[in-house]
Amino acid sequence: MEQTTETKTAVITGASSGIGRETARKLAEEHVQLVLAARRKDRIDALVDELTAMGAQAMSVQCDVRDEDSVKHLFAETRARFGAADILIANAGFGYRETIVDGDTKRWKDMIDTNIFGLLLTLKYGAPMLVERGQGDIFLLSSVAGHVVGAGGGVYSATKFAVNAIGEALRQEMARKNVRVTLLAPGVVISEFQDVAGYAPGFVNNWLGGTPPLETANIAEIVSTVLKLPRHVSLNQMIIRPTGQVNP
Ligand SMILES: NC(=O)c1ccc[n+]([C@@H]2O[C@H](COP(=O)([O-])OP(=O)(O)OC[C@H]3O[C@@H](n4cnc5c(N)ncnc54)[C@H](OP(=O)(O)O)[C@@H]3O)[C@@H](O)[C@H]2O)c1
């Protein structure tokens, strides 16, 4: 189906959980057509059903962002169904806390492959569709860990510092193409991130001194707000902490 100039289409990587899934829900409420990408097909299929029941247009594409053919397939499917895309949310990623000396080298490689190489593939094959369309918005998920480093967070921080570098280069490359680039750097957001990272029960509560963490809906709201800014206004970088987060 060709999209009209009024209908926007968003591609979200990492839509099976957390920030990606909640942002999909928020954009569906705002009548954005959605392409939901992740490895867990059952999860993104269930989300398609949920969003379709709300009256939204949505499709799922199983995608591993570490795999170049898989990412090419994601955007080929996007083009086949919706003709183009206007919004790209490069969100897939994860972290582990491990000291350099004790670090598991397979986990390091997986984090680097997903958070850096997978992001680059997503941008390389996704951004041209926005440029063709003559306007667009790209969101990259950095982190406060992309601004501040702590013991045990070296490799995750390194990947998120890389996200910032890639995002700034992309911003400059897209500035005269009417494509806005926004780096979002959240603090603690409750999602499956903590399970994947293997945090011990109570870790987040201790970290935040019992104050509330961010919810995924808070990040989704920020994406929605940025999208509504006048086209000549670009909110390029944002650190979003829960108010009670002291460090980092
Ligand atoms: N939660 C936080 O406190 C926090 C703070 C700062 C930044 N962030 C960043 O925000 C982003 C989203 O995190 P979240 O909190 O929403 O975590 P989450 O609930 O664990 O979601 C992570 C998403 O990434 C997807 N993903 C992971 N590896 C992938 C791969 N190889 N290919 C495709 N998809 C992949 C997962 O889907 P599948 O497993 O189904 O593939 C899942 O949908 C990440 O980049 C994270 O680094 C999170």
The ligand as a MOL file (V3000), in Angstrom:
LIG
                    3D

  0  0  0     0  0            999 V3000
M  V30 BEGIN CTAB
M  V30 COUNTS 48 52 0 0 0
M  V30 BEGIN ATOM
M  V30 1 N 16.2690 0.3360 30.1180 0
M  V30 2 C 17.2130 1.2060 30.3940 0
M  V30 3 O 17.4860 1.5190 31.5850 0
M  V30 4 C 17.9640 1.8880 29.2690 0
M  V30 5 C 18.7170 3.0310 29.5840 0
M  V30 6 C 19.4220 3.6610 28.5660 0
M  V30 7 C 19.3910 3.1790 27.2850 0
M  V30 8 N 18.6610 2.0460 27.0070 0 CHG=1
M  V30 9 C 18.6870 1.5540 25.6150 0
M  V30 10 O 17.3620 1.5200 25.1270 0
M  V30 11 C 17.2530 0.5050 24.1190 0
M  V30 12 C 16.0310 -0.3610 24.4030 0
M  V30 13 O 16.2100 -0.9780 25.6740 0
M  V30 14 P 14.9780 -1.4470 26.5740 0
M  V30 15 O 15.1540 -0.8210 27.8960 0
M  V30 16 O 13.7090 -1.2870 25.8640 0 CHG=-1
M  V30 17 O 15.3730 -3.0000 26.7340 0
M  V30 18 P 14.5400 -4.3400 26.4130 0
M  V30 19 O 13.1930 -4.2740 27.0240 0
M  V30 20 O 15.4590 -5.4630 26.7880 0
M  V30 21 O 14.3770 -4.2860 24.8100 0
M  V30 22 C 15.4870 -4.4850 23.9710 0
M  V30 23 C 14.9820 -4.7420 22.5750 0
M  V30 24 O 16.1220 -4.8990 21.6990 0
M  V30 25 C 15.8950 -6.0170 20.8760 0
M  V30 26 N 17.1450 -6.6010 20.4150 0
M  V30 27 C 18.2140 -6.9790 21.1500 0
M  V30 28 N 19.1350 -7.5270 20.3650 0
M  V30 29 C 18.6420 -7.4980 19.0900 0
M  V30 30 C 19.1100 -7.9330 17.8350 0
M  V30 31 N 20.3130 -8.5350 17.6990 0
M  V30 32 N 18.3440 -7.7500 16.7480 0
M  V30 33 C 17.1250 -7.1530 16.8630 0
M  V30 34 N 16.6190 -6.7330 18.0120 0
M  V30 35 C 17.3740 -6.9100 19.1270 0
M  V30 36 C 15.0800 -6.9820 21.7460 0
M  V30 37 O 14.3170 -7.8440 20.9070 0
M  V30 38 P 14.5850 -9.4030 20.6530 0
M  V30 39 O 15.2950 -9.9420 21.8620 0
M  V30 40 O 13.2220 -9.9750 20.4430 0
M  V30 41 O 15.4260 -9.4080 19.3970 0
M  V30 42 C 14.1570 -6.0060 22.4690 0
M  V30 43 O 13.0150 -5.7440 21.6870 0
M  V30 44 C 18.5950 -0.2360 24.1220 0
M  V30 45 O 19.3910 0.2510 23.0600 0
M  V30 46 C 19.2050 0.1390 25.4610 0
M  V30 47 O 20.6140 0.0870 25.4440 0
M  V30 48 C 17.9400 1.4010 27.9540 0
M  V30 END ATOM
M  V30 BEGIN BOND
M  V30 1 1 1 2
M  V30 2 2 2 3
M  V30 3 1 2 4
M  V30 4 1 4 5
M  V30 5 2 4 48
M  V30 6 2 5 6
M  V30 7 1 6 7
M  V30 8 2 7 8
M  V30 9 1 8 9
M  V30 10 1 8 48
M  V30 11 1 9 10
M  V30 12 1 9 46
M  V30 13 1 10 11
M  V30 14 1 11 12
M  V30 15 1 11 44
M  V30 16 1 12 13
M  V30 17 1 13 14
M  V30 18 2 14 15
M  V30 19 1 14 16
M  V30 20 1 14 17
M  V30 21 1 17 18
M  V30 22 2 18 19
M  V30 23 1 18 20
M  V30 24 1 18 21
M  V30 25 1 21 22
M  V30 26 1 22 23
M  V30 27 1 23 24
M  V30 28 1 23 42
M  V30 29 1 24 25
M  V30 30 1 25 26
M  V30 31 1 25 36
M  V30 32 1 26 27
M  V30 33 1 26 35
M  V30 34 2 27 28
M  V30 35 1 28 29
M  V30 36 1 29 30
M  V30 37 2 29 35
M  V30 38 1 30 31
M  V30 39 2 30 32
M  V30 40 1 32 33
M  V30 41 2 33 34
M  V30 42 1 34 35
M  V30 43 1 36 37
M  V30 44 1 36 42
M  V30 45 1 37 38
M  V30 46 2 38 39
M  V30 47 1 38 40
M  V30 48 1 38 41
M  V30 49 1 42 43
M  V30 50 1 44 45
M  V30 51 1 44 46
M  V30 52 1 46 47
M  V30 END BOND
M  V30 END CTAB
M  END
